[in-house]
């Protein structure tokens, strides 16, 4: 994706999921926005709803740029695992 497509994808995620109830869902939206901006590939994932029913959805996987972003985020005064990056839960 070119830069504008990445920005558009991140804004779409913010629009669709950024106001979902629950901190864990907002965290997922932020993580997916970062993944879109760091050119991660789209992947199909499977999960279970609150009734235990399986469903599939499209999300972003990982790219080298995303992995470097997370590693830089986690790095701090106490070493490479000073902080942690939370990926949240899809709404």
PyMOL Python script that loads the backbone (N, CA, C, O; Angstrom):
from pymol import cmd

cmd.read_pdbstr("""\
ATOM      1  N   UNK A   1       0.849  -1.186   0.000  1.00  0.00           N
ATOM      2  CA  UNK A   1       0.000   0.000   0.000  1.00  0.00           C
ATOM      3  C   UNK A   1       0.889   1.242   0.000  1.00  0.00           C
ATOM      4  O   UNK A   1       1.962   1.257   0.604  1.00  0.00           O
ATOM      5  N   UNK A   2       0.424   2.275  -0.685  1.00  0.00           N
ATOM      6  CA  UNK A   2       1.158   3.530  -0.593  1.00  0.00           C
ATOM      7  C   UNK A   2       0.742   4.252   0.691  1.00  0.00           C
ATOM      8  O   UNK A   2      -0.178   3.820   1.384  1.00  0.00           O
ATOM      9  N   UNK A   3       1.420   5.340   0.995  1.00  0.00           N
ATOM     10  CA  UNK A   3       1.200   6.031   2.271  1.00  0.00           C
ATOM     11  C   UNK A   3      -0.248   6.476   2.434  1.00  0.00           C
ATOM     12  O   UNK A   3      -0.819   6.310   3.512  1.00  0.00           O
ATOM     13  N   UNK A   4      -0.849   7.034   1.400  1.00  0.00           N
ATOM     14  CA  UNK A   4      -2.234   7.500   1.526  1.00  0.00           C
ATOM     15  C   UNK A   4      -3.184   6.348   1.789  1.00  0.00           C
ATOM     16  O   UNK A   4      -4.134   6.501   2.557  1.00  0.00           O
ATOM     17  N   UNK A   5      -2.955   5.200   1.172  1.00  0.00           N
ATOM     18  CA  UNK A   5      -3.800   4.026   1.420  1.00  0.00           C
ATOM     19  C   UNK A   5      -3.648   3.550   2.863  1.00  0.00           C
ATOM     20  O   UNK A   5      -4.625   3.123   3.478  1.00  0.00           O
ATOM     21  N   UNK A   6      -2.442   3.620   3.404  1.00  0.00           N
ATOM     22  CA  UNK A   6      -2.218   3.246   4.809  1.00  0.00           C
ATOM     23  C   UNK A   6      -2.975   4.185   5.739  1.00  0.00           C
ATOM     24  O   UNK A   6      -3.632   3.746   6.683  1.00  0.00           O
ATOM     25  N   UNK A   7      -2.876   5.481   5.462  1.00  0.00           N
ATOM     26  CA  UNK A   7      -3.578   6.476   6.280  1.00  0.00           C
ATOM     27  C   UNK A   7      -5.080   6.254   6.201  1.00  0.00           C
ATOM     28  O   UNK A   7      -5.768   6.276   7.222  1.00  0.00           O
ATOM     29  N   UNK A   8      -5.589   6.039   4.995  1.00  0.00           N
ATOM     30  CA  UNK A   8      -7.020   5.794   4.817  1.00  0.00           C
ATOM     31  C   UNK A   8      -7.467   4.548   5.587  1.00  0.00           C
ATOM     32  O   UNK A   8      -8.533   4.552   6.203  1.00  0.00           O
ATOM     33  N   UNK A   9      -6.665   3.490   5.555  1.00  0.00           N
ATOM     34  CA  UNK A   9      -6.997   2.256   6.277  1.00  0.00           C
ATOM     35  C   UNK A   9      -7.033   2.512   7.782  1.00  0.00           C
ATOM     36  O   UNK A   9      -7.941   2.037   8.465  1.00  0.00           O
ATOM     37  N   UNK A  10      -6.061   3.255   8.306  1.00  0.00           N
ATOM     38  CA  UNK A  10      -6.025   3.559   9.737  1.00  0.00           C
ATOM     39  C   UNK A  10      -7.228   4.409  10.141  1.00  0.00           C
ATOM     40  O   UNK A  10      -7.826   4.173  11.190  1.00  0.00           O
ATOM     41  N   UNK A  11      -7.582   5.384   9.328  1.00  0.00           N
ATOM     42  CA  UNK A  11      -8.753   6.214   9.619  1.00  0.00           C
ATOM     43  C   UNK A  11     -10.040   5.407   9.558  1.00  0.00           C
ATOM     44  O   UNK A  11     -10.963   5.650  10.335  1.00  0.00           O
ATOM     45  N   UNK A  12     -10.107   4.450   8.643  1.00  0.00           N
ATOM     46  CA  UNK A  12     -11.282   3.579   8.561  1.00  0.00           C
ATOM     47  C   UNK A  12     -11.427   2.756   9.849  1.00  0.00           C
ATOM     48  O   UNK A  12     -12.532   2.606  10.370  1.00  0.00           O
ATOM     49  N   UNK A  13     -10.326   2.233  10.353  1.00  0.00           N
ATOM     50  CA  UNK A  13     -10.352   1.468  11.605  1.00  0.00           C
ATOM     51  C   UNK A  13     -10.812   2.363  12.749  1.00  0.00           C
ATOM     52  O   UNK A  13     -11.634   1.950  13.567  1.00  0.00           O
ATOM     53  N   UNK A  14     -10.286   3.590  12.813  1.00  0.00           N
ATOM     54  CA  UNK A  14     -10.697   4.529  13.866  1.00  0.00           C
ATOM     55  C   UNK A  14     -12.188   4.796  13.786  1.00  0.00           C
ATOM     56  O   UNK A  14     -12.872   4.833  14.809  1.00  0.00           O
ATOM     57  N   UNK A  15     -12.692   4.983  12.579  1.00  0.00           N
ATOM     58  CA  UNK A  15     -14.110   5.270  12.371  1.00  0.00           C
ATOM     59  C   UNK A  15     -14.982   4.076  12.746  1.00  0.00           C
ATOM     60  O   UNK A  15     -16.009   4.238  13.405  1.00  0.00           O
ATOM     61  N   UNK A  16     -14.578   2.886  12.331  1.00  0.00           N
ATOM     62  CA  UNK A  16     -15.406   1.702  12.543  1.00  0.00           C
ATOM     63  C   UNK A  16     -15.325   1.138  13.967  1.00  0.00           C
ATOM     64  O   UNK A  16     -16.323   0.652  14.499  1.00  0.00           O
ATOM     65  N   UNK A  17     -14.144   1.201  14.578  1.00  0.00           N
ATOM     66  CA  UNK A  17     -13.935   0.489  15.840  1.00  0.00           C
ATOM     67  C   UNK A  17     -13.420   1.350  16.992  1.00  0.00           C
ATOM     68  O   UNK A  17     -13.374   0.886  18.131  1.00  0.00           O
ATOM     69  N   UNK A  18     -13.039   2.575  16.720  1.00  0.00           N
ATOM     70  CA  UNK A  18     -12.416   3.417  17.742  1.00  0.00           C
ATOM     71  C   UNK A  18     -13.304   3.790  18.908  1.00  0.00           C
ATOM     72  O   UNK A  18     -12.808   4.175  19.967  1.00  0.00           O
ATOM     73  N   UNK A  19     -14.612   3.682  18.730  1.00  0.00           N
ATOM     74  CA  UNK A  19     -15.535   4.037  19.809  1.00  0.00           C
ATOM     75  C   UNK A  19     -16.213   2.817  20.432  1.00  0.00           C
ATOM     76  O   UNK A  19     -17.184   2.960  21.176  1.00  0.00           O
ATOM     77  N   UNK A  20     -15.708   1.621  20.132  1.00  0.00           N
ATOM     78  CA  UNK A  20     -16.281   0.405  20.729  1.00  0.00           C
ATOM     79  C   UNK A  20     -16.134   0.457  22.241  1.00  0.00           C
ATOM     80  O   UNK A  20     -15.109   0.900  22.760  1.00  0.00           O
ATOM     81  N   UNK A  21     -17.154   0.008  22.937  1.00  0.00           N
ATOM     82  CA  UNK A  21     -17.103  -0.014  24.401  1.00  0.00           C
ATOM     83  C   UNK A  21     -16.018  -0.977  24.874  1.00  0.00           C
ATOM     84  O   UNK A  21     -15.843  -2.054  24.305  1.00  0.00           O
ATOM     85  N   UNK A  22     -15.305  -0.589  25.899  1.00  0.00           N
ATOM     86  CA  UNK A  22     -14.310  -1.455  26.511  1.00  0.00           C
ATOM     87  C   UNK A  22     -12.896  -1.097  26.111  1.00  0.00           C
ATOM     88  O   UNK A  22     -12.578  -0.962  24.929  1.00  0.00           O
ATOM     89  N   UNK A  23     -12.056  -0.947  27.118  1.00  0.00           N
ATOM     90  CA  UNK A  23     -10.648  -0.590  26.887  1.00  0.00           C
ATOM     91  C   UNK A  23      -9.950  -1.605  25.983  1.00  0.00           C
ATOM     92  O   UNK A  23      -9.153  -1.220  25.128  1.00  0.00           O
ATOM     93  N   UNK A  24     -10.239  -2.896  26.158  1.00  0.00           N
ATOM     94  CA  UNK A  24      -9.580  -3.934  25.368  1.00  0.00           C
ATOM     95  C   UNK A  24      -9.932  -3.814  23.884  1.00  0.00           C
ATOM     96  O   UNK A  24      -9.118  -4.156  23.026  1.00  0.00           O
ATOM     97  N   UNK A  25     -11.138  -3.330  23.574  1.00  0.00           N
ATOM     98  CA  UNK A  25     -11.520  -3.128  22.175  1.00  0.00           C
ATOM     99  C   UNK A  25     -10.859  -1.873  21.593  1.00  0.00           C
ATOM    100  O   UNK A  25     -10.448  -1.869  20.433  1.00  0.00           O
ATOM    101  N   UNK A  26     -10.759  -0.822  22.390  1.00  0.00           N
ATOM    102  CA  UNK A  26     -10.077   0.394  21.936  1.00  0.00           C
ATOM    103  C   UNK A  26      -8.582   0.106  21.705  1.00  0.00           C
ATOM    104  O   UNK A  26      -7.981   0.619  20.761  1.00  0.00           O
ATOM    105  N   UNK A  27      -8.004  -0.711  22.572  1.00  0.00           N
ATOM    106  CA  UNK A  27      -6.605  -1.105  22.409  1.00  0.00           C
ATOM    107  C   UNK A  27      -6.416  -1.865  21.105  1.00  0.00           C
ATOM    108  O   UNK A  27      -5.433  -1.650  20.397  1.00  0.00           O
ATOM    109  N   UNK A  28      -7.348  -2.749  20.788  1.00  0.00           N
ATOM    110  CA  UNK A  28      -7.287  -3.487  19.526  1.00  0.00           C
ATOM    111  C   UNK A  28      -7.332  -2.514  18.350  1.00  0.00           C
ATOM    112  O   UNK A  28      -6.563  -2.655  17.399  1.00  0.00           O
ATOM    113  N   UNK A  29      -8.225  -1.533  18.408  1.00  0.00           N
ATOM    114  CA  UNK A  29      -8.335  -0.564  17.319  1.00  0.00           C
ATOM    115  C   UNK A  29      -7.020   0.195  17.146  1.00  0.00           C
ATOM    116  O   UNK A  29      -6.566   0.389  16.018  1.00  0.00           O
ATOM    117  N   UNK A  30      -6.408   0.622  18.236  1.00  0.00           N
ATOM    118  CA  UNK A  30      -5.126   1.328  18.152  1.00  0.00           C
ATOM    119  C   UNK A  30      -4.066   0.426  17.539  1.00  0.00           C
ATOM    120  O   UNK A  30      -3.314   0.854  16.663  1.00  0.00           O
ATOM    121  N   UNK A  31      -4.002  -0.822  17.995  1.00  0.00           N
ATOM    122  CA  UNK A  31      -3.020  -1.757  17.453  1.00  0.00           C
ATOM    123  C   UNK A  31      -3.240  -1.971  15.958  1.00  0.00           C
ATOM    124  O   UNK A  31      -2.278  -1.989  15.190  1.00  0.00           O
ATOM    125  N   UNK A  32      -4.488  -2.132  15.539  1.00  0.00           N
ATOM    126  CA  UNK A  32      -4.779  -2.340  14.120  1.00  0.00           C
ATOM    127  C   UNK A  32      -4.436  -1.098  13.296  1.00  0.00           C
ATOM    128  O   UNK A  32      -3.993  -1.218  12.154  1.00  0.00           O
ATOM    129  N   UNK A  33      -4.638   0.088  13.863  1.00  0.00           N
ATOM    130  CA  UNK A  33      -4.259   1.321  13.168  1.00  0.00           C
ATOM    131  C   UNK A  33      -2.745   1.362  12.965  1.00  0.00           C
ATOM    132  O   UNK A  33      -2.268   1.718  11.887  1.00  0.00           O
ATOM    133  N   UNK A  34      -1.997   0.999  13.997  1.00  0.00           N
ATOM    134  CA  UNK A  34      -0.533   0.962  13.884  1.00  0.00           C
ATOM    135  C   UNK A  34      -0.121  -0.067  12.839  1.00  0.00           C
ATOM    136  O   UNK A  34       0.782   0.188  12.043  1.00  0.00           O
ATOM    137  N   UNK A  35      -0.765  -1.212  12.834  1.00  0.00           N
ATOM    138  CA  UNK A  35      -0.447  -2.246  11.847  1.00  0.00           C
ATOM    139  C   UNK A  35      -0.732  -1.751  10.426  1.00  0.00           C
ATOM    140  O   UNK A  35       0.059  -1.997   9.515  1.00  0.00           O
ATOM    141  N   UNK A  36      -1.846  -1.063  10.237  1.00  0.00           N
ATOM    142  CA  UNK A  36      -2.157  -0.522   8.907  1.00  0.00           C
ATOM    143  C   UNK A  36      -1.096   0.489   8.485  1.00  0.00           C
ATOM    144  O   UNK A  36      -0.653   0.488   7.337  1.00  0.00           O
ATOM    145  N   UNK A  37      -0.693   1.346   9.411  1.00  0.00           N
ATOM    146  CA  UNK A  37       0.294   2.382   9.092  1.00  0.00           C
ATOM    147  C   UNK A  37       1.687   1.818   8.854  1.00  0.00           C
ATOM    148  O   UNK A  37       2.502   2.446   8.178  1.00  0.00           O
ATOM    149  N   UNK A  38       1.970   0.636   9.405  1.00  0.00           N
ATOM    150  CA  UNK A  38       3.290   0.020   9.219  1.00  0.00           C
ATOM    151  C   UNK A  38       3.250  -1.068   8.150  1.00  0.00           C
ATOM    152  O   UNK A  38       4.102  -1.957   8.124  1.00  0.00           O
ATOM    153  N   UNK A  39       2.260  -0.991   7.276  1.00  0.00           N
ATOM    154  CA  UNK A  39       2.163  -1.830   6.078  1.00  0.00           C
ATOM    155  C   UNK A  39       2.103  -3.326   6.360  1.00  0.00           C
ATOM    156  O   UNK A  39       2.737  -4.124   5.670  1.00  0.00           O
ATOM    157  N   UNK A  40       1.335  -3.697   7.378  1.00  0.00           N
ATOM    158  CA  UNK A  40       1.137  -5.121   7.670  1.00  0.00           C
ATOM    159  C   UNK A  40       0.142  -5.713   6.669  1.00  0.00           C
ATOM    160  O   UNK A  40      -0.756  -5.015   6.198  1.00  0.00           O
ATOM    161  N   UNK A  41       0.303  -6.989   6.348  1.00  0.00           N
ATOM    162  CA  UNK A  41      -0.630  -7.624   5.416  1.00  0.00           C
ATOM    163  C   UNK A  41      -1.970  -7.918   6.090  1.00  0.00           C
ATOM    164  O   UNK A  41      -2.032  -8.141   7.299  1.00  0.00           O
ATOM    165  N   UNK A  42      -3.028  -7.915   5.304  1.00  0.00           N
ATOM    166  CA  UNK A  42      -4.331  -8.323   5.826  1.00  0.00           C
ATOM    167  C   UNK A  42      -4.344  -9.839   5.955  1.00  0.00           C
ATOM    168  O   UNK A  42      -3.839 -10.550   5.086  1.00  0.00           O
ATOM    169  N   UNK A  43      -4.921 -10.326   7.042  1.00  0.00           N
ATOM    170  CA  UNK A  43      -5.027 -11.762   7.282  1.00  0.00           C
ATOM    171  C   UNK A  43      -6.438 -12.074   7.770  1.00  0.00           C
ATOM    172  O   UNK A  43      -7.113 -11.215   8.339  1.00  0.00           O
ATOM    173  N   UNK A  44      -6.872 -13.296   7.545  1.00  0.00           N
ATOM    174  CA  UNK A  44      -8.162 -13.730   8.055  1.00  0.00           C
ATOM    175  C   UNK A  44      -7.930 -14.451   9.371  1.00  0.00           C
ATOM    176  O   UNK A  44      -7.062 -15.318   9.472  1.00  0.00           O
ATOM    177  N   UNK A  45      -8.709 -14.089  10.376  1.00  0.00           N
ATOM    178  CA  UNK A  45      -8.566 -14.691  11.698  1.00  0.00           C
ATOM    179  C   UNK A  45      -9.886 -15.314  12.110  1.00  0.00           C
ATOM    180  O   UNK A  45     -10.948 -14.947  11.608  1.00  0.00           O
ATOM    181  N   UNK A  46      -9.801 -16.261  13.031  1.00  0.00           N
ATOM    182  CA  UNK A  46     -10.988 -16.900  13.571  1.00  0.00           C
ATOM    183  C   UNK A  46     -11.013 -16.675  15.069  1.00  0.00           C
ATOM    184  O   UNK A  46      -9.974 -16.712  15.728  1.00  0.00           O
ATOM    185  N   UNK A  47     -12.199 -16.442  15.604  1.00  0.00           N
ATOM    186  CA  UNK A  47     -12.363 -16.242  17.042  1.00  0.00           C
ATOM    187  C   UNK A  47     -13.735 -16.768  17.439  1.00  0.00           C
ATOM    188  O   UNK A  47     -14.455 -17.324  16.610  1.00  0.00           O
ATOM    189  N   UNK A  48     -14.092 -16.594  18.697  1.00  0.00           N
ATOM    190  CA  UNK A  48     -15.370 -17.054  19.207  1.00  0.00           C
ATOM    191  C   UNK A  48     -16.085 -15.895  19.880  1.00  0.00           C
ATOM    192  O   UNK A  48     -15.461 -15.098  20.581  1.00  0.00           O
ATOM    193  N   UNK A  49     -17.406 -15.799  19.668  1.00  0.00           N
ATOM    194  CA  UNK A  49     -18.166 -14.733  20.306  1.00  0.00           C
ATOM    195  C   UNK A  49     -18.520 -15.134  21.741  1.00  0.00           C
ATOM    196  O   UNK A  49     -18.113 -16.192  22.222  1.00  0.00           O
ATOM    197  N   UNK A  50     -19.273 -14.282  22.403  1.00  0.00           N
ATOM    198  CA  UNK A  50     -19.589 -14.522  23.810  1.00  0.00           C
ATOM    199  C   UNK A  50     -20.481 -15.751  24.017  1.00  0.00           C
ATOM    200  O   UNK A  50     -20.614 -16.242  25.138  1.00  0.00           O
ATOM    201  N   UNK A  51     -21.090 -16.244  22.936  1.00  0.00           N
ATOM    202  CA  UNK A  51     -21.892 -17.462  23.024  1.00  0.00           C
ATOM    203  C   UNK A  51     -21.092 -18.711  22.669  1.00  0.00           C
ATOM    204  O   UNK A  51     -21.618 -19.824  22.701  1.00  0.00           O
ATOM    205  N   UNK A  52     -19.811 -18.518  22.328  1.00  0.00           N
ATOM    206  CA  UNK A  52     -18.967 -19.637  21.953  1.00  0.00           C
ATOM    207  C   UNK A  52     -19.048 -19.999  20.479  1.00  0.00           C
ATOM    208  O   UNK A  52     -18.504 -21.017  20.051  1.00  0.00           O
ATOM    209  N   UNK A  53     -19.732 -19.161  19.703  1.00  0.00           N
ATOM    210  CA  UNK A  53     -19.873 -19.397  18.268  1.00  0.00           C
ATOM    211  C   UNK A  53     -18.640 -18.890  17.527  1.00  0.00           C
ATOM    212  O   UNK A  53     -18.187 -17.771  17.767  1.00  0.00           O
ATOM    213  N   UNK A  54     -18.101 -19.700  16.639  1.00  0.00           N
ATOM    214  CA  UNK A  54     -16.928 -19.309  15.864  1.00  0.00           C
ATOM    215  C   UNK A  54     -17.309 -18.308  14.780  1.00  0.00           C
ATOM    216  O   UNK A  54     -18.399 -18.381  14.212  1.00  0.00           O
ATOM    217  N   UNK A  55     -16.412 -17.384  14.500  1.00  0.00           N
ATOM    218  CA  UNK A  55     -16.596 -16.450  13.392  1.00  0.00           C
ATOM    219  C   UNK A  55     -15.218 -16.067  12.857  1.00  0.00           C
ATOM    220  O   UNK A  55     -14.212 -16.213  13.553  1.00  0.00           O
ATOM    221  N   UNK A  56     -15.179 -15.583  11.630  1.00  0.00           N
ATOM    222  CA  UNK A  56     -13.922 -15.130  11.032  1.00  0.00           C
ATOM    223  C   UNK A  56     -14.022 -13.637  10.744  1.00  0.00           C
ATOM    224  O   UNK A  56     -15.110 -13.096  10.547  1.00  0.00           O
ATOM    225  N   UNK A  57     -12.876 -12.992  10.723  1.00  0.00           N
ATOM    226  CA  UNK A  57     -12.817 -11.566  10.415  1.00  0.00           C
ATOM    227  C   UNK A  57     -11.453 -11.257   9.805  1.00  0.00           C
ATOM    228  O   UNK A  57     -10.505 -12.030   9.945  1.00  0.00           O
ATOM    229  N   UNK A  58     -11.373 -10.137   9.138  1.00  0.00           N
ATOM    230  CA  UNK A  58     -10.130  -9.698   8.532  1.00  0.00           C
ATOM    231  C   UNK A  58      -9.456  -8.695   9.467  1.00  0.00           C
ATOM    232  O   UNK A  58     -10.099  -7.777   9.978  1.00  0.00           O
ATOM    233  N   UNK A  59      -8.176  -8.879   9.680  1.00  0.00           N
ATOM    234  CA  UNK A  59      -7.383  -7.982  10.522  1.00  0.00           C
ATOM    235  C   UNK A  59      -6.025  -7.824   9.847  1.00  0.00           C
ATOM    236  O   UNK A  59      -5.810  -8.338   8.750  1.00  0.00           O
ATOM    237  N   UNK A  60      -5.127  -7.128  10.490  1.00  0.00           N
ATOM    238  CA  UNK A  60      -3.776  -6.969   9.966  1.00  0.00           C
ATOM    239  C   UNK A  60      -2.821  -7.876  10.714  1.00  0.00           C
ATOM    240  O   UNK A  60      -2.906  -8.014  11.934  1.00  0.00           O
ATOM    241  N   UNK A  61      -1.902  -8.498   9.971  1.00  0.00           N
ATOM    242  CA  UNK A  61      -0.879  -9.364  10.550  1.00  0.00           C
ATOM    243  C   UNK A  61       0.295  -8.535  11.037  1.00  0.00           C
ATOM    244  O   UNK A  61       0.107  -7.489  11.659  1.00  0.00           O
ATOM    245  N   UNK A  62       1.504  -8.997  10.757  1.00  0.00           N
ATOM    246  CA  UNK A  62       2.707  -8.283  11.188  1.00  0.00           C
ATOM    247  C   UNK A  62       3.625  -8.036  10.004  1.00  0.00           C
ATOM    248  O   UNK A  62       3.682  -8.821   9.058  1.00  0.00           O
ATOM    249  N   UNK A  63       4.330  -6.939  10.082  1.00  0.00           N
ATOM    250  CA  UNK A  63       5.384  -6.622   9.115  1.00  0.00           C
ATOM    251  C   UNK A  63       6.658  -6.359   9.914  1.00  0.00           C
ATOM    252  O   UNK A  63       6.614  -6.207  11.134  1.00  0.00           O
ATOM    253  N   UNK A  64       7.773  -6.307   9.229  1.00  0.00           N
ATOM    254  CA  UNK A  64       9.021  -5.971   9.908  1.00  0.00           C
ATOM    255  C   UNK A  64       8.957  -4.595  10.536  1.00  0.00           C
ATOM    256  O   UNK A  64       9.477  -4.382  11.631  1.00  0.00           O
ATOM    257  N   UNK A  65       8.317  -3.655   9.845  1.00  0.00           N
ATOM    258  CA  UNK A  65       8.187  -2.296  10.375  1.00  0.00           C
ATOM    259  C   UNK A  65       7.362  -2.288  11.669  1.00  0.00           C
ATOM    260  O   UNK A  65       7.697  -1.571  12.611  1.00  0.00           O
ATOM    261  N   UNK A  66       6.285  -3.083  11.717  1.00  0.00           N
ATOM    262  CA  UNK A  66       5.467  -3.204  12.923  1.00  0.00           C
ATOM    263  C   UNK A  66       6.288  -3.806  14.064  1.00  0.00           C
ATOM    264  O   UNK A  66       6.245  -3.309  15.189  1.00  0.00           O
ATOM    265  N   UNK A  67       7.028  -4.862  13.778  1.00  0.00           N
ATOM    266  CA  UNK A  67       7.844  -5.504  14.813  1.00  0.00           C
ATOM    267  C   UNK A  67       8.890  -4.534  15.369  1.00  0.00           C
ATOM    268  O   UNK A  67       9.148  -4.525  16.573  1.00  0.00           O
ATOM    269  N   UNK A  68       9.490  -3.719  14.501  1.00  0.00           N
ATOM    270  CA  UNK A  68      10.463  -2.715  14.972  1.00  0.00           C
ATOM    271  C   UNK A  68       9.776  -1.650  15.829  1.00  0.00           C
ATOM    272  O   UNK A  68      10.334  -1.206  16.832  1.00  0.00           O
ATOM    273  N   UNK A  69       8.569  -1.242  15.438  1.00  0.00           N
ATOM    274  CA  UNK A  69       7.811  -0.265  16.218  1.00  0.00           C
ATOM    275  C   UNK A  69       7.546  -0.792  17.628  1.00  0.00           C
ATOM    276  O   UNK A  69       7.784  -0.094  18.614  1.00  0.00           O
ATOM    277  N   UNK A  70       7.051  -2.030  17.716  1.00  0.00           N
ATOM    278  CA  UNK A  70       6.736  -2.625  19.020  1.00  0.00           C
ATOM    279  C   UNK A  70       8.007  -2.779  19.857  1.00  0.00           C
ATOM    280  O   UNK A  70       8.001  -2.484  21.052  1.00  0.00           O
ATOM    281  N   UNK A  71       9.092  -3.236  19.238  1.00  0.00           N
ATOM    282  CA  UNK A  71      10.358  -3.391  19.966  1.00  0.00           C
ATOM    283  C   UNK A  71      10.830  -2.040  20.502  1.00  0.00           C
ATOM    284  O   UNK A  71      11.296  -1.958  21.638  1.00  0.00           O
ATOM    285  N   UNK A  72      10.716  -0.985  19.701  1.00  0.00           N
ATOM    286  CA  UNK A  72      11.129   0.355  20.145  1.00  0.00           C
ATOM    287  C   UNK A  72      10.225   0.834  21.275  1.00  0.00           C
ATOM    288  O   UNK A  72      10.701   1.467  22.217  1.00  0.00           O
ATOM    289  N   UNK A  73       8.923   0.538  21.194  1.00  0.00           N
ATOM    290  CA  UNK A  73       7.989   0.911  22.259  1.00  0.00           C
ATOM    291  C   UNK A  73       8.349   0.215  23.568  1.00  0.00           C
ATOM    292  O   UNK A  73       8.339   0.834  24.632  1.00  0.00           O
ATOM    293  N   UNK A  74       8.664  -1.063  23.485  1.00  0.00           N
ATOM    294  CA  UNK A  74       8.939  -1.860  24.680  1.00  0.00           C
ATOM    295  C   UNK A  74      10.271  -1.523  25.335  1.00  0.00           C
ATOM    296  O   UNK A  74      10.458  -1.775  26.525  1.00  0.00           O
ATOM    297  N   UNK A  75      11.187  -0.963  24.577  1.00  0.00           N
ATOM    298  CA  UNK A  75      12.530  -0.665  25.076  1.00  0.00           C
ATOM    299  C   UNK A  75      12.494   0.539  26.009  1.00  0.00           C
ATOM    300  O   UNK A  75      11.847   1.545  25.717  1.00  0.00           O
ATOM    301  N   UNK A  76      13.192   0.427  27.132  1.00  0.00           N
ATOM    302  CA  UNK A  76      13.225   1.523  28.100  1.00  0.00           C
ATOM    303  C   UNK A  76      14.446   1.434  28.977  1.00  0.00           C
ATOM    304  O   UNK A  76      15.399   0.719  28.669  1.00  0.00           O
ATOM    305  N   UNK A  77      14.414   2.156  30.058  1.00  0.00           N
ATOM    306  CA  UNK A  77      15.574   2.241  30.951  1.00  0.00           C
ATOM    307  C   UNK A  77      15.970   0.906  31.563  1.00  0.00           C
ATOM    308  O   UNK A  77      17.108   0.745  32.003  1.00  0.00           O
ATOM    309  N   UNK A  78      15.057  -0.047  31.598  1.00  0.00           N
ATOM    310  CA  UNK A  78      15.353  -1.360  32.165  1.00  0.00           C
ATOM    311  C   UNK A  78      15.570  -2.429  31.099  1.00  0.00           C
ATOM    312  O   UNK A  78      15.545  -3.621  31.403  1.00  0.00           O
ATOM    313  N   UNK A  79      15.784  -2.009  29.848  1.00  0.00           N
ATOM    314  CA  UNK A  79      16.079  -2.952  28.783  1.00  0.00           C
ATOM    315  C   UNK A  79      14.937  -3.115  27.800  1.00  0.00           C
ATOM    316  O   UNK A  79      13.966  -2.359  27.834  1.00  0.00           O
ATOM    317  N   UNK A  80      15.054  -4.109  26.917  1.00  0.00           N
ATOM    318  CA  UNK A  80      14.099  -4.269  25.829  1.00  0.00           C
ATOM    319  C   UNK A  80      12.698  -4.711  26.247  1.00  0.00           C
ATOM    320  O   UNK A  80      11.774  -4.676  25.434  1.00  0.00           O
ATOM    321  N   UNK A  81      12.530  -5.121  27.489  1.00  0.00           N
ATOM    322  CA  UNK A  81      11.205  -5.527  27.974  1.00  0.00           C
ATOM    323  C   UNK A  81      10.712  -4.623  29.101  1.00  0.00           C
ATOM    324  O   UNK A  81       9.963  -5.060  29.974  1.00  0.00           O
ATOM    325  N   UNK A  82      11.135  -3.367  29.075  1.00  0.00           N
ATOM    326  CA  UNK A  82      10.692  -2.419  30.100  1.00  0.00           C
ATOM    327  C   UNK A  82       9.176  -2.224  30.027  1.00  0.00           C
ATOM    328  O   UNK A  82       8.503  -2.175  31.057  1.00  0.00           O
ATOM    329  N   UNK A  83       8.647  -2.113  28.820  1.00  0.00           N
ATOM    330  CA  UNK A  83       7.226  -1.896  28.611  1.00  0.00           C
ATOM    331  C   UNK A  83       6.665  -3.051  27.797  1.00  0.00           C
ATOM    332  O   UNK A  83       7.420  -3.885  27.297  1.00  0.00           O
ATOM    333  N   UNK A  84       5.360  -3.102  27.663  1.00  0.00           N
ATOM    334  CA  UNK A  84       4.749  -4.136  26.825  1.00  0.00           C
ATOM    335  C   UNK A  84       3.734  -3.486  25.895  1.00  0.00           C
ATOM    336  O   UNK A  84       3.155  -2.447  26.213  1.00  0.00           O
ATOM    337  N   UNK A  85       3.533  -4.102  24.764  1.00  0.00           N
ATOM    338  CA  UNK A  85       2.569  -3.631  23.773  1.00  0.00           C
ATOM    339  C   UNK A  85       1.367  -4.558  23.826  1.00  0.00           C
ATOM    340  O   UNK A  85       1.498  -5.764  23.615  1.00  0.00           O
ATOM    341  N   UNK A  86       0.211  -4.006  24.105  1.00  0.00           N
ATOM    342  CA  UNK A  86      -1.033  -4.780  24.210  1.00  0.00           C
ATOM    343  C   UNK A  86      -1.760  -4.744  22.873  1.00  0.00           C
ATOM    344  O   UNK A  86      -1.960  -3.667  22.310  1.00  0.00           O
ATOM    345  N   UNK A  87      -2.155  -5.890  22.361  1.00  0.00           N
ATOM    346  CA  UNK A  87      -2.855  -5.943  21.069  1.00  0.00           C
ATOM    347  C   UNK A  87      -4.371  -5.891  21.226  1.00  0.00           C
ATOM    348  O   UNK A  87      -5.081  -5.767  20.228  1.00  0.00           O
ATOM    349  N   UNK A  88      -4.881  -5.981  22.438  1.00  0.00           N
ATOM    350  CA  UNK A  88      -6.306  -5.877  22.674  1.00  0.00           C
ATOM    351  C   UNK A  88      -7.097  -7.074  22.173  1.00  0.00           C
ATOM    352  O   UNK A  88      -6.545  -8.133  21.876  1.00  0.00           O
ATOM    353  N   UNK A  89      -8.420  -6.872  22.087  1.00  0.00           N
ATOM    354  CA  UNK A  89      -9.336  -7.923  21.648  1.00  0.00           C
ATOM    355  C   UNK A  89     -10.278  -7.305  20.614  1.00  0.00           C
ATOM    356  O   UNK A  89     -10.831  -6.226  20.830  1.00  0.00           O
ATOM    357  N   UNK A  90     -10.453  -7.999  19.492  1.00  0.00           N
ATOM    358  CA  UNK A  90     -11.327  -7.495  18.440  1.00  0.00           C
ATOM    359  C   UNK A  90     -12.755  -7.313  18.966  1.00  0.00           C
ATOM    360  O   UNK A  90     -13.269  -8.165  19.691  1.00  0.00           O
ATOM    361  N   UNK A  91     -13.389  -6.196  18.596  1.00  0.00           N
ATOM    362  CA  UNK A  91     -14.780  -5.983  19.040  1.00  0.00           C
ATOM    363  C   UNK A  91     -15.748  -6.923  18.342  1.00  0.00           C
ATOM    364  O   UNK A  91     -16.951  -6.875  18.600  1.00  0.00           O
TER     365      UNK A  91
END
""", "prot")
cmd.dss("prot")
cmd.show_as("cartoon", "prot")
cmd.util.cbc("prot")
cmd.orient("prot")
